[in-house]
């Protein structure tokens, strides 16, 4: 059941991440609502409103047609302009920051809902204007449907005003970084809360190794479903890859303490979710990488030299690393006192080295950025951590930074100031 839930959740996250999801949903709802209104018109709702609230009902065919035609034409113009603005936003974000930030911008539900409001208003008004028949003596104009069309157009117009404000805010780099940071922080804290900090797991040297059946990036694991299946089969397994790692066919995937048949292997493999899109909510390490890429993009030629953005990314990474220090380099899922699954996690020393190495390579010539990196290490050394090895890793990174700074910064006064800031 947990496996089915995770599959459904993954599929839902995938389709809602599409920019066309909410516009399509709203278009279908608008189409259904338009036919419901046609049915209400057939039973005389406009005639009733004409008798009871005549100022609210349009009772002239030409006026109704002119209004709906204007609303449809105006709505299409706004829709085209809005989609153009979204495409411009995505292009600018990919060029100035990083292509990896596109999934979070595309999946912005506010923009999708606003585009859906435009589209639904147009579709509803088209169906309504089609339903207006030639003048007849006993014909009742669908005045109530026209009134609803005017109301939907006004709502869409208000959404367009908010759209301009929202899209101008979403492209700001601070908002992009804050969104990535928050998603990474939430996912990291969730994993820390679920970590039992146990290190007791059997030696797996002689266990049987099972390979992957397909190529791809495994971004998530259904650990709850996997644990339940292992308990039912009385087996223990060790996962041999890190989340977000790309695997090719026949790559070692996991070990088992028992010999497994093909059906058992297939059931276990169902809990590994292949997904090429990088969703930070599923894997916090992707957030670190995206923030790093934005910082490096700001400093690497031929891009604009923007140390301010690079320093902002370092500040966000400092907070995230402070949280990462509270997590161990292993994750073991237990049931009672028995370890069931050992998950592979990128060790902290490798992880922080992979994040900081690009900064050292691309920013070692900039005094302000190197100062921020050194200050970051100094602050992290004072944070709570669960391993003394983490402090040694931070000291090692500090040595690497000073080595690269000495190669990149030629001014001896600047180098002296940097050395004086080391704790």
N, C-alpha and C positions, 0 to 999 in steps of 0.2 A: 504493500500500500504506500509506503514511504517512497519507494522507487517511482511508482506511478505519479505521485504528487510532485516529485522533483522534476520528472519529465514534463509534466503539464506546466509547471512553473517555468522551466527553461524555455519551453515552446512559447509561453505567454510573453516572457521577457524578450524573446527573439522578435515576435511579431509587433509588440508594442514599441520596440526600438526602431521600427521602420517609420519613416516620415509620412508614409501613406496610410498608416493604420487608422488613426482617429479621423482624418478626412473621409476615408472610405466608410467607416462606421457611421459617421454623422450623415453621409450621403444616403446610406441605406435607410436610416431612421427617418430622414426627411422624405424619402420616397414613400415609405409606409405611412407617414403622417399625412402626406398629401392625399393619398387614396382614402384615408379615414375621413378627411375633410370633405372629399367628394361624396362620400356616403352620408355624412351629416347634412350636406347641402341637398341631397336627394330626399331627405325626410323633412326639409323645410326649416332648417335652423336660421338661415338668413331672413326668411319671411317673418319668422317669429321676432328676430332682433329688429327688423325693419319696423314692426308694429310697436315694439316695446322700447327700443333704444335707437331710434332712427338716425341721430347724429353720428353714430359709430359705424354705420353701414354705407358703403359706396353704392349708389343706386343708378349709376349711369355707365353704360357699356364702354363708351369711348374713354371716359375718365379712368375706369378700371384698367383698360388695356394700356393706356398711356402710362399710368403709374407702374404697372407690372413690367412693361417694356423698359422703362427707365431704371427700375430696380435691378432687372436682369443685366442690362448693359453695364450699369455702374458696378454691380457685384462682380462681373467677369473682369472688369478693369482692375478692381482692387485685388482680386484673386491672383491675376497675372503679376501684378506688382509685388504682392506678398511673396509668391514663390520666387520671384527674381531676387528679392531681398534675402530670402533664406539661402539661395544658391550663392549669392555674394558673400554672405556670412561664412558659409562653409569653406569657400575658396580662400577667403582672407585668413581664416583661422588655420587652415592647412599650410598656407604660405608663410605666415608670420610666426606661428607657434609650433605646431606639430600635427601631422595627419592623424595621430593617435587620439587627439581630442575630439575628432569628428563624431564617434559613436555617442558621446555624452551630449553633444549639441543636437544631433539628429533626433535623439530620443527625448528631447525637451518636450514634455507633454503640453506645456502652455502654448507653444507655437503650433503643435499639431491640432489642439482643440480650436484655436483661432482660425486656422485654415479650414478646419471642418465646419466651423460656423459660416464662413463665406460660402463654401460649397453647398451646404444644406439649404441656405437661403436661396441660392440660385436655382437649385433643383426644385424646391418647393414652389417658387414663383413660376417656373416654366410649366409645371404640371397644372398649376392654377390657371394660367392664361390659356392653356390648351382647352381647359374645361369651359371657357366662356363661349356660349353658343350665339348664333345670330339673333338679332332682336325679334322677339315674338310677343304677341299680346299678353299671353299668360306666363311668359318666361320671367323667372326671378333670378336676377344677377347674384352670383356667389359673393355677396358683399362681405360676409364674415370671413371667408377665405382670403379675400383681398386685404382685409384689415389685419389678419394674421401675417400675411406676407409683408405688409408695411412694418409690423412690429419686429419680425425676424430681420428685416433689413436694417432697422435702427439698432438692433442688438449687434449685428455684424459690423455696423459702422463704429459703434463703441468699442468692439473688440479690436478693430483695426487701429484705433487710437492707442489702445493698450499695447498692441503688437509693436508699434513703432518704438514705444518706450522699452518694451521687453527685449527686443532684438538689439537695440543700441546698448543695453546693459549687458547682455549675454556675451557680446564680443569683447568686453573689457577683460584684460588678462587677469586682473585680480579676482574677478568673479569665476573665471574658468579654473584658476588655481584653487580657489576656495571650495569649489564643487568637487574637484578631484580629491582634495585633502579631506573633506568631510566624509566622502564615500570610503576612502582608504582607512580613515580613523575608525569609522563604525565597524568595518569588516575586521580590522585588526583587534579591536577591543572585544568583539564577539568571539574570536578565536582564543583570545587570552582567557576569557571567562569560561570557555569550554575546555581549557587545558587543565589536566589533572596533575601535571608536573611529575608524574612517575617516570622512572628510568628503568623499571624492571621489565625486561622483555627477553625471551629466550634467544640463545645464539642461533642465528639463521644460516650459518655457513653451509650446512648440509641439506638445506631445504630445497625443494624442487622449484625451478624457475619457469614461469609461464610468460609468453610473449604477447604483444599486442597483435590483433587481427587486422588493423587498419592504421593508416597514417593520419596525423592530425595533432592539434593542440588540445590537451585535456585541461580545461579551465576549472572544472569542478568535480567533486566526488560526493556521491550520496553515501556519506559515512554512516548515517543511521540505518539505512536499508542494508548496507554492506555488513554492518555489525550484526544485524538480525539474521542475515543469511549465514554468516560464519558461526553464530551460536547454534542455529538449527542443524548445521552440518558438522559441528564440533571441530572446527578448523581454526587455525591462526594464520594470518597472512602479514607480509611486509610489503608495502608499496615502494617501488624502486625509483620513482620519478618525482620531480617537484611539480606542483600545480603551475600551469602556464608553460610547461616545457613541451617542445615539439617532438613527437615520436614518429618514427617510421615503422612500417610493417615489420613484424618479427623482432621489434626491440623488446628487451626485458621489461616487463611491466610489474610483476609482483612475484613473491615467493610464498609457498604454502608448506606447512608442516606435514601435510598429508598428500598422497598422490590423488589428483583430481581427474575425473573423466571430462569429456568434451562438454557435456551438459552443465556440469558444475562450473567449468571455466566460463562458459557463455553467460551464465547467471551472474557471475562476479563481474564480468566485463560490462554488463548492462549498467553498472553503477558508476562507470567512468564516462563523463559527459564531454564529448568532443565539441569544441566550439572555437571557430577562428576569430570571431569578434572579441575584442579585449574589453570585458566588462569589469570595472573596478569593484563593483559590489560583490563579485564572485571571488576575486583574487586581489588582495591588497598590494601585492608586489607590483602589479600593473600601475597602480597609482604612483608608487615611487618612480617607476620608469618614465611615466608620462610627465611628471613634474621635472624630472631630470632633463628630459628631451627639450622641454620648453626653455629651461635655463641655458642649455648648451646652444640651442638655436639662437638665443639672444646674443651669444658671444662669438659664434663661429662665423668666419667669413664665407660667402660674401654678404651675409646678413648685416643688419644694422648693429652697431656696437652699443648694446643696452645692458650695462652692468646692473642697473636698478632692477630690471626684471630677474636677472640671475640671482641677485641678493634676495629678492622676494622668494624665489624657489628654494633657496637655501634655508630661509626661515621656516617655510612649511615643512621641509625635510627634517629640520631639527626637532620639531614637535612630533613628527611621525617616528623618527628614530628613538626619541625618548620613550615612546610607547612600546616600540619593538624591543627595547632593552628589558622589558618586563616579561618577555616570552622566551622560553627555552628553545634550543635548537632541535628539539624532537617533539613529536606528538604521538602519544600512545592512547588508543581508545580501549577502555577497560569495561568489564561487566562484573560488578562486585569487586573482588580483588584480583580477578584474572585478566591479564592483558589479552586483547583479541586482535587488534590491528595496530601496526606501526606505520605511521605516515612519514614520508620523506619531506623534510623542510630545508630550504636553503640555509646553510649555516650562516651565522651573523657575520663572521669574518669575510666570507665570500660575498655576502649580500652587500655589505657596506662598501667593500672594495669596488664592486661592479658599479655602484652608484656614484662614488666619489672619483673614480679614475677619469671619467670624461671631463669633470670639472678641472682636475689637475692638468689634463692635457690641453684643454682649450682656454683655460682662464689663468694659467700660471704667470702670464704677463701683466695681469691686472691686480694692482695692489689692493683695491677695495674688496674685490671678490675673494682673494686669498685671505684677507683679514677676516671676512665673514666665515670662511671655511674653518679657519683656526678657532675662531670664537665658538663655532658650532661644536667642534670636538671638545673644547674646554667645558662647555655647558653639559654635554652628554656625559662627560667623566664625573660630573657632580650629581647626575640623576640616579635614581634608584635602579638597580639592575639585579638580576638573579644569578650572575656568574662573574667571577673575577677574570675569566678569560675575555669577557667583553671589554674590560678596562685595558687589558694588554693589546687587544685589537685596536682600540682607539688610540693608544700610544703609538702603535705601529703606523696607523694612518697619519698621525701628526708628523712623524718622521718623513713619510713620503711627501707630504705637503710642503714641508720646508725644503726638501731636496729639489722638488720641482720649482718652488718659488725662487730658489737660488739660481736655477738655470734660466728662469724667465724674466726675473726682475733684476735689472742691472744697477739700479741706484742703491748704494750701500746704506744710505740712511733709511730707505724703505725696508730693507732687509733687517736692519737693526730693530726697527719698530716692530716688525712681525715677530722676531725672536723674543722680544720683550713681553709679548702678549701670551706666550706659551706658559701654561700653568705647570 
